């Protein structure tokens, strides 16, 4: 299984390139940490689900 977070990464915060575990850690930190990443993903999924339910309930659709 491939982890896209370990691909080579130019960190915008430090200006340094990294790969492997260091790239993963850099990406996570740049994105605001694991809690922030999870919060954003869950929020996006819940909004998409609510929009889908709303569309399904609209008459004539």
PyMOL Python script that loads the backbone (N, CA, C, O; Angstrom):
from pymol import cmd

cmd.read_pdbstr("""\
ATOM      1  N   UNK A   1       0.846  -1.176   0.000  1.00  0.00           N
ATOM      2  CA  UNK A   1       0.000   0.000   0.000  1.00  0.00           C
ATOM      3  C   UNK A   1       0.891   1.239   0.000  1.00  0.00           C
ATOM      4  O   UNK A   1       1.870   1.315   0.742  1.00  0.00           O
ATOM      5  N   UNK A   2       0.539   2.196  -0.834  1.00  0.00           N
ATOM      6  CA  UNK A   2       1.324   3.417  -0.979  1.00  0.00           C
ATOM      7  C   UNK A   2       0.727   4.539  -0.132  1.00  0.00           C
ATOM      8  O   UNK A   2      -0.492   4.688  -0.051  1.00  0.00           O
ATOM      9  N   UNK A   3       1.586   5.313   0.489  1.00  0.00           N
ATOM     10  CA  UNK A   3       1.159   6.454   1.292  1.00  0.00           C
ATOM     11  C   UNK A   3       1.546   7.728   0.551  1.00  0.00           C
ATOM     12  O   UNK A   3       2.727   8.073   0.517  1.00  0.00           O
ATOM     13  N   UNK A   4       0.582   8.441  -0.046  1.00  0.00           N
ATOM     14  CA  UNK A   4       0.918   9.635  -0.818  1.00  0.00           C
ATOM     15  C   UNK A   4       1.547  10.737   0.032  1.00  0.00           C
ATOM     16  O   UNK A   4       2.202  11.629  -0.508  1.00  0.00           O
ATOM     17  N   UNK A   5       1.363  10.693   1.333  1.00  0.00           N
ATOM     18  CA  UNK A   5       1.956  11.704   2.202  1.00  0.00           C
ATOM     19  C   UNK A   5       3.470  11.560   2.309  1.00  0.00           C
ATOM     20  O   UNK A   5       4.136  12.477   2.791  1.00  0.00           O
ATOM     21  N   UNK A   6       4.037  10.422   1.869  1.00  0.00           N
ATOM     22  CA  UNK A   6       5.487  10.228   1.972  1.00  0.00           C
ATOM     23  C   UNK A   6       6.226  10.585   0.689  1.00  0.00           C
ATOM     24  O   UNK A   6       7.454  10.507   0.643  1.00  0.00           O
ATOM     25  N   UNK A   7       5.499  10.976  -0.347  1.00  0.00           N
ATOM     26  CA  UNK A   7       6.150  11.385  -1.597  1.00  0.00           C
ATOM     27  C   UNK A   7       6.980  12.642  -1.337  1.00  0.00           C
ATOM     28  O   UNK A   7       6.699  13.379  -0.392  1.00  0.00           O
ATOM     29  N   UNK A   8       8.000  12.895  -2.165  1.00  0.00           N
ATOM     30  CA  UNK A   8       8.816  14.100  -1.983  1.00  0.00           C
ATOM     31  C   UNK A   8       7.940  15.353  -1.865  1.00  0.00           C
ATOM     32  O   UNK A   8       6.934  15.504  -2.560  1.00  0.00           O
ATOM     33  N   UNK A   9       8.356  16.235  -0.967  1.00  0.00           N
ATOM     34  CA  UNK A   9       7.535  17.382  -0.586  1.00  0.00           C
ATOM     35  C   UNK A   9       8.421  18.593  -0.339  1.00  0.00           C
ATOM     36  O   UNK A   9       9.405  18.508   0.396  1.00  0.00           O
ATOM     37  N   UNK A  10       8.074  19.717  -0.950  1.00  0.00           N
ATOM     38  CA  UNK A  10       8.763  20.976  -0.677  1.00  0.00           C
ATOM     39  C   UNK A  10       7.921  21.722   0.344  1.00  0.00           C
ATOM     40  O   UNK A  10       6.841  22.222   0.031  1.00  0.00           O
ATOM     41  N   UNK A  11       8.419  21.789   1.550  1.00  0.00           N
ATOM     42  CA  UNK A  11       7.679  22.374   2.656  1.00  0.00           C
ATOM     43  C   UNK A  11       7.617  23.896   2.502  1.00  0.00           C
ATOM     44  O   UNK A  11       8.656  24.556   2.493  1.00  0.00           O
ATOM     45  N   UNK A  12       6.412  24.458   2.382  1.00  0.00           N
ATOM     46  CA  UNK A  12       6.304  25.908   2.214  1.00  0.00           C
ATOM     47  C   UNK A  12       6.686  26.684   3.475  1.00  0.00           C
ATOM     48  O   UNK A  12       7.043  27.860   3.394  1.00  0.00           O
ATOM     49  N   UNK A  13       6.613  26.043   4.624  1.00  0.00           N
ATOM     50  CA  UNK A  13       6.968  26.721   5.871  1.00  0.00           C
ATOM     51  C   UNK A  13       8.471  26.863   6.031  1.00  0.00           C
ATOM     52  O   UNK A  13       8.950  27.877   6.540  1.00  0.00           O
ATOM     53  N   UNK A  14       9.224  25.850   5.598  1.00  0.00           N
ATOM     54  CA  UNK A  14      10.675  25.851   5.805  1.00  0.00           C
ATOM     55  C   UNK A  14      11.467  26.073   4.528  1.00  0.00           C
ATOM     56  O   UNK A  14      12.632  26.467   4.578  1.00  0.00           O
ATOM     57  N   UNK A  15      10.838  25.821   3.380  1.00  0.00           N
ATOM     58  CA  UNK A  15      11.537  25.932   2.102  1.00  0.00           C
ATOM     59  C   UNK A  15      12.437  24.746   1.805  1.00  0.00           C
ATOM     60  O   UNK A  15      13.194  24.771   0.835  1.00  0.00           O
ATOM     61  N   UNK A  16      12.364  23.704   2.632  1.00  0.00           N
ATOM     62  CA  UNK A  16      13.214  22.522   2.463  1.00  0.00           C
ATOM     63  C   UNK A  16      12.424  21.363   1.865  1.00  0.00           C
ATOM     64  O   UNK A  16      11.222  21.225   2.090  1.00  0.00           O
ATOM     65  N   UNK A  17      13.125  20.539   1.102  1.00  0.00           N
ATOM     66  CA  UNK A  17      12.521  19.340   0.524  1.00  0.00           C
ATOM     67  C   UNK A  17      12.725  18.165   1.467  1.00  0.00           C
ATOM     68  O   UNK A  17      13.745  18.070   2.149  1.00  0.00           O
ATOM     69  N   UNK A  18      11.743  17.271   1.498  1.00  0.00           N
ATOM     70  CA  UNK A  18      11.854  16.063   2.312  1.00  0.00           C
ATOM     71  C   UNK A  18      11.062  14.953   1.643  1.00  0.00           C
ATOM     72  O   UNK A  18      10.307  15.196   0.701  1.00  0.00           O
ATOM     73  N   UNK A  19      11.240  13.735   2.134  1.00  0.00           N
ATOM     74  CA  UNK A  19      10.472  12.589   1.656  1.00  0.00           C
ATOM     75  C   UNK A  19      10.332  11.607   2.803  1.00  0.00           C
ATOM     76  O   UNK A  19      10.938  11.779   3.861  1.00  0.00           O
ATOM     77  N   UNK A  20       9.532  10.581   2.586  1.00  0.00           N
ATOM     78  CA  UNK A  20       9.342   9.571   3.619  1.00  0.00           C
ATOM     79  C   UNK A  20       8.583  10.129   4.816  1.00  0.00           C
ATOM     80  O   UNK A  20       7.673  10.946   4.674  1.00  0.00           O
ATOM     81  N   UNK A  21       8.977   9.671   5.984  1.00  0.00           N
ATOM     82  CA  UNK A  21       8.311  10.081   7.223  1.00  0.00           C
ATOM     83  C   UNK A  21       8.390  11.576   7.469  1.00  0.00           C
ATOM     84  O   UNK A  21       7.446  12.175   7.983  1.00  0.00           O
ATOM     85  N   UNK A  22       9.516  12.183   7.103  1.00  0.00           N
ATOM     86  CA  UNK A  22       9.666  13.631   7.285  1.00  0.00           C
ATOM     87  C   UNK A  22       8.672  14.397   6.414  1.00  0.00           C
ATOM     88  O   UNK A  22       8.132  15.418   6.840  1.00  0.00           O
ATOM     89  N   UNK A  23       8.430  13.911   5.203  1.00  0.00           N
ATOM     90  CA  UNK A  23       7.445  14.547   4.323  1.00  0.00           C
ATOM     91  C   UNK A  23       6.048  14.407   4.916  1.00  0.00           C
ATOM     92  O   UNK A  23       5.258  15.351   4.892  1.00  0.00           O
ATOM     93  N   UNK A  24       5.747  13.229   5.445  1.00  0.00           N
ATOM     94  CA  UNK A  24       4.435  13.001   6.068  1.00  0.00           C
ATOM     95  C   UNK A  24       4.231  13.983   7.221  1.00  0.00           C
ATOM     96  O   UNK A  24       3.193  14.638   7.309  1.00  0.00           O
ATOM     97  N   UNK A  25       5.223  14.080   8.099  1.00  0.00           N
ATOM     98  CA  UNK A  25       5.120  14.977   9.248  1.00  0.00           C
ATOM     99  C   UNK A  25       5.005  16.432   8.806  1.00  0.00           C
ATOM    100  O   UNK A  25       4.247  17.201   9.398  1.00  0.00           O
ATOM    101  N   UNK A  26       5.754  16.815   7.767  1.00  0.00           N
ATOM    102  CA  UNK A  26       5.684  18.178   7.253  1.00  0.00           C
ATOM    103  C   UNK A  26       4.311  18.506   6.703  1.00  0.00           C
ATOM    104  O   UNK A  26       3.770  19.580   6.967  1.00  0.00           O
ATOM    105  N   UNK A  27       3.752  17.589   5.945  1.00  0.00           N
ATOM    106  CA  UNK A  27       2.412  17.809   5.381  1.00  0.00           C
ATOM    107  C   UNK A  27       1.373  17.928   6.489  1.00  0.00           C
ATOM    108  O   UNK A  27       0.529  18.824   6.459  1.00  0.00           O
ATOM    109  N   UNK A  28       1.433  17.040   7.453  1.00  0.00           N
ATOM    110  CA  UNK A  28       0.468  17.060   8.554  1.00  0.00           C
ATOM    111  C   UNK A  28       0.556  18.382   9.305  1.00  0.00           C
ATOM    112  O   UNK A  28      -0.468  18.992   9.612  1.00  0.00           O
ATOM    113  N   UNK A  29       1.775  18.828   9.602  1.00  0.00           N
ATOM    114  CA  UNK A  29       1.946  20.085  10.328  1.00  0.00           C
ATOM    115  C   UNK A  29       1.458  21.266   9.493  1.00  0.00           C
ATOM    116  O   UNK A  29       0.799  22.164  10.018  1.00  0.00           O
ATOM    117  N   UNK A  30       1.774  21.272   8.204  1.00  0.00           N
ATOM    118  CA  UNK A  30       1.341  22.355   7.320  1.00  0.00           C
ATOM    119  C   UNK A  30      -0.181  22.420   7.242  1.00  0.00           C
ATOM    120  O   UNK A  30      -0.752  23.506   7.151  1.00  0.00           O
ATOM    121  N   UNK A  31      -0.837  21.263   7.278  1.00  0.00           N
ATOM    122  CA  UNK A  31      -2.298  21.209   7.201  1.00  0.00           C
ATOM    123  C   UNK A  31      -2.984  21.482   8.538  1.00  0.00           C
ATOM    124  O   UNK A  31      -4.213  21.478   8.606  1.00  0.00           O
ATOM    125  N   UNK A  32      -2.220  21.716   9.597  1.00  0.00           N
ATOM    126  CA  UNK A  32      -2.805  22.082  10.882  1.00  0.00           C
ATOM    127  C   UNK A  32      -2.870  20.967  11.901  1.00  0.00           C
ATOM    128  O   UNK A  32      -3.470  21.143  12.962  1.00  0.00           O
ATOM    129  N   UNK A  33      -2.273  19.830  11.612  1.00  0.00           N
ATOM    130  CA  UNK A  33      -2.276  18.713  12.548  1.00  0.00           C
ATOM    131  C   UNK A  33      -3.364  17.701  12.222  1.00  0.00           C
ATOM    132  O   UNK A  33      -4.279  17.971  11.444  1.00  0.00           O
ATOM    133  N   UNK A  34      -3.242  16.548  12.827  1.00  0.00           N
ATOM    134  CA  UNK A  34      -4.169  15.447  12.560  1.00  0.00           C
ATOM    135  C   UNK A  34      -5.603  15.827  12.924  1.00  0.00           C
ATOM    136  O   UNK A  34      -6.532  15.531  12.172  1.00  0.00           O
ATOM    137  N   UNK A  35      -5.789  16.479  14.071  1.00  0.00           N
ATOM    138  CA  UNK A  35      -7.147  16.851  14.480  1.00  0.00           C
ATOM    139  C   UNK A  35      -7.805  17.775  13.461  1.00  0.00           C
ATOM    140  O   UNK A  35      -8.986  17.618  13.151  1.00  0.00           O
ATOM    141  N   UNK A  36      -7.049  18.734  12.941  1.00  0.00           N
ATOM    142  CA  UNK A  36      -7.595  19.666  11.948  1.00  0.00           C
ATOM    143  C   UNK A  36      -7.918  18.943  10.646  1.00  0.00           C
ATOM    144  O   UNK A  36      -8.953  19.205  10.033  1.00  0.00           O
ATOM    145  N   UNK A  37      -7.045  18.040  10.219  1.00  0.00           N
ATOM    146  CA  UNK A  37      -7.272  17.279   8.987  1.00  0.00           C
ATOM    147  C   UNK A  37      -8.548  16.452   9.112  1.00  0.00           C
ATOM    148  O   UNK A  37      -9.375  16.434   8.200  1.00  0.00           O
ATOM    149  N   UNK A  38      -8.704  15.775  10.237  1.00  0.00           N
ATOM    150  CA  UNK A  38      -9.897  14.953  10.462  1.00  0.00           C
ATOM    151  C   UNK A  38     -11.142  15.830  10.524  1.00  0.00           C
ATOM    152  O   UNK A  38     -12.166  15.493   9.930  1.00  0.00           O
ATOM    153  N   UNK A  39     -11.063  16.940  11.230  1.00  0.00           N
ATOM    154  CA  UNK A  39     -12.200  17.850  11.347  1.00  0.00           C
ATOM    155  C   UNK A  39     -12.649  18.352   9.980  1.00  0.00           C
ATOM    156  O   UNK A  39     -13.847  18.381   9.696  1.00  0.00           O
ATOM    157  N   UNK A  40     -11.706  18.744   9.134  1.00  0.00           N
ATOM    158  CA  UNK A  40     -12.049  19.228   7.801  1.00  0.00           C
ATOM    159  C   UNK A  40     -12.665  18.120   6.946  1.00  0.00           C
ATOM    160  O   UNK A  40     -13.632  18.356   6.221  1.00  0.00           O
ATOM    161  N   UNK A  41     -12.108  16.919   7.033  1.00  0.00           N
ATOM    162  CA  UNK A  41     -12.621  15.799   6.234  1.00  0.00           C
ATOM    163  C   UNK A  41     -14.037  15.424   6.664  1.00  0.00           C
ATOM    164  O   UNK A  41     -14.901  15.174   5.823  1.00  0.00           O
ATOM    165  N   UNK A  42     -14.271  15.387   7.969  1.00  0.00           N
ATOM    166  CA  UNK A  42     -15.598  15.034   8.478  1.00  0.00           C
ATOM    167  C   UNK A  42     -16.610  16.110   8.103  1.00  0.00           C
ATOM    168  O   UNK A  42     -17.718  15.796   7.667  1.00  0.00           O
ATOM    169  N   UNK A  43     -16.238  17.368   8.271  1.00  0.00           N
ATOM    170  CA  UNK A  43     -17.134  18.468   7.913  1.00  0.00           C
ATOM    171  C   UNK A  43     -17.506  18.407   6.440  1.00  0.00           C
ATOM    172  O   UNK A  43     -18.675  18.552   6.082  1.00  0.00           O
ATOM    173  N   UNK A  44     -16.514  18.193   5.589  1.00  0.00           N
ATOM    174  CA  UNK A  44     -16.762  18.110   4.143  1.00  0.00           C
ATOM    175  C   UNK A  44     -17.713  16.951   3.825  1.00  0.00           C
ATOM    176  O   UNK A  44     -18.631  17.105   3.018  1.00  0.00           O
ATOM    177  N   UNK A  45     -17.495  15.798   4.455  1.00  0.00           N
ATOM    178  CA  UNK A  45     -18.340  14.628   4.210  1.00  0.00           C
ATOM    179  C   UNK A  45     -19.767  14.861   4.701  1.00  0.00           C
ATOM    180  O   UNK A  45     -20.724  14.488   4.021  1.00  0.00           O
ATOM    181  N   UNK A  46     -19.917  15.472   5.867  1.00  0.00           N
ATOM    182  CA  UNK A  46     -21.253  15.724   6.408  1.00  0.00           C
ATOM    183  C   UNK A  46     -22.029  16.722   5.557  1.00  0.00           C
ATOM    184  O   UNK A  46     -23.225  16.547   5.326  1.00  0.00           O
ATOM    185  N   UNK A  47     -21.351  17.765   5.092  1.00  0.00           N
ATOM    186  CA  UNK A  47     -22.016  18.744   4.233  1.00  0.00           C
ATOM    187  C   UNK A  47     -22.442  18.094   2.922  1.00  0.00           C
ATOM    188  O   UNK A  47     -23.557  18.318   2.451  1.00  0.00           O
ATOM    189  N   UNK A  48     -21.566  17.295   2.335  1.00  0.00           N
ATOM    190  CA  UNK A  48     -21.905  16.604   1.083  1.00  0.00           C
ATOM    191  C   UNK A  48     -23.096  15.675   1.290  1.00  0.00           C
ATOM    192  O   UNK A  48     -23.986  15.602   0.443  1.00  0.00           O
ATOM    193  N   UNK A  49     -23.111  14.967   2.416  1.00  0.00           N
ATOM    194  CA  UNK A  49     -24.216  14.056   2.717  1.00  0.00           C
ATOM    195  C   UNK A  49     -25.520  14.832   2.902  1.00  0.00           C
ATOM    196  O   UNK A  49     -26.565  14.421   2.396  1.00  0.00           O
ATOM    197  N   UNK A  50     -25.462  15.946   3.621  1.00  0.00           N
ATOM    198  CA  UNK A  50     -26.663  16.757   3.835  1.00  0.00           C
ATOM    199  C   UNK A  50     -27.176  17.316   2.512  1.00  0.00           C
ATOM    200  O   UNK A  50     -28.383  17.339   2.272  1.00  0.00           O
ATOM    201  N   UNK A  51     -26.265  17.765   1.656  1.00  0.00           N
ATOM    202  CA  UNK A  51     -26.669  18.282   0.344  1.00  0.00           C
ATOM    203  C   UNK A  51     -27.318  17.187  -0.499  1.00  0.00           C
ATOM    204  O   UNK A  51     -28.295  17.436  -1.205  1.00  0.00           O
ATOM    205  N   UNK A  52     -26.774  15.981  -0.422  1.00  0.00           N
ATOM    206  CA  UNK A  52     -27.319  14.855  -1.188  1.00  0.00           C
ATOM    207  C   UNK A  52     -28.729  14.514  -0.694  1.00  0.00           C
ATOM    208  O   UNK A  52     -29.626  14.259  -1.497  1.00  0.00           O
ATOM    209  N   UNK A  53     -28.916  14.509   0.601  1.00  0.00           N
ATOM    210  CA  UNK A  53     -30.237  14.218   1.173  1.00  0.00           C
ATOM    211  C   UNK A  53     -31.226  15.305   0.765  1.00  0.00           C
ATOM    212  O   UNK A  53     -32.362  15.006   0.397  1.00  0.00           O
ATOM    213  N   UNK A  54     -30.796  16.568   0.831  1.00  0.00           N
ATOM    214  CA  UNK A  54     -31.668  17.679   0.461  1.00  0.00           C
ATOM    215  C   UNK A  54     -32.081  17.574  -1.003  1.00  0.00           C
ATOM    216  O   UNK A  54     -33.248  17.791  -1.330  1.00  0.00           O
ATOM    217  N   UNK A  55     -31.147  17.248  -1.883  1.00  0.00           N
ATOM    218  CA  UNK A  55     -31.438  17.111  -3.310  1.00  0.00           C
ATOM    219  C   UNK A  55     -32.422  15.969  -3.550  1.00  0.00           C
ATOM    220  O   UNK A  55     -33.322  16.092  -4.380  1.00  0.00           O
ATOM    221  N   UNK A  56     -32.258  14.865  -2.833  1.00  0.00           N
ATOM    222  CA  UNK A  56     -33.138  13.706  -3.001  1.00  0.00           C
ATOM    223  C   UNK A  56     -34.564  14.015  -2.559  1.00  0.00           C
ATOM    224  O   UNK A  56     -35.513  13.428  -3.078  1.00  0.00           O
ATOM    225  N   UNK A  57     -34.722  14.927  -1.612  1.00  0.00           N
ATOM    226  CA  UNK A  57     -36.052  15.253  -1.088  1.00  0.00           C
ATOM    227  C   UNK A  57     -36.759  16.338  -1.886  1.00  0.00           C
ATOM    228  O   UNK A  57     -37.945  16.584  -1.669  1.00  0.00           O
ATOM    229  N   UNK A  58     -36.056  16.988  -2.803  1.00  0.00           N
ATOM    230  CA  UNK A  58     -36.661  18.072  -3.579  1.00  0.00           C
ATOM    231  C   UNK A  58     -37.646  17.498  -4.591  1.00  0.00           C
ATOM    232  O   UNK A  58     -37.305  16.583  -5.340  1.00  0.00           O
ATOM    233  N   UNK A  59     -38.865  18.032  -4.614  1.00  0.00           N
ATOM    234  CA  UNK A  59     -39.856  17.543  -5.578  1.00  0.00           C
ATOM    235  C   UNK A  59     -39.422  17.834  -7.014  1.00  0.00           C
ATOM    236  O   UNK A  59     -38.811  18.865  -7.298  1.00  0.00           O
ATOM    237  N   UNK A  60     -39.747  16.915  -7.900  1.00  0.00           N
ATOM    238  CA  UNK A  60     -39.434  17.094  -9.309  1.00  0.00           C
ATOM    239  C   UNK A  60     -38.008  16.762  -9.689  1.00  0.00           C
ATOM    240  O   UNK A  60     -37.605  17.021 -10.823  1.00  0.00           O
ATOM    241  N   UNK A  61     -37.249  16.212  -8.802  1.00  0.00           N
ATOM    242  CA  UNK A  61     -35.851  15.861  -9.107  1.00  0.00           C
ATOM    243  C   UNK A  61     -35.714  14.375  -9.261  1.00  0.00           C
ATOM    244  O   UNK A  61     -34.617  13.879  -9.518  1.00  0.00           O
TER     245      UNK A  61
END
""", "prot")
cmd.dss("prot")
cmd.show_as("cartoon", "prot")
cmd.util.cbc("prot")
cmd.orient("prot")
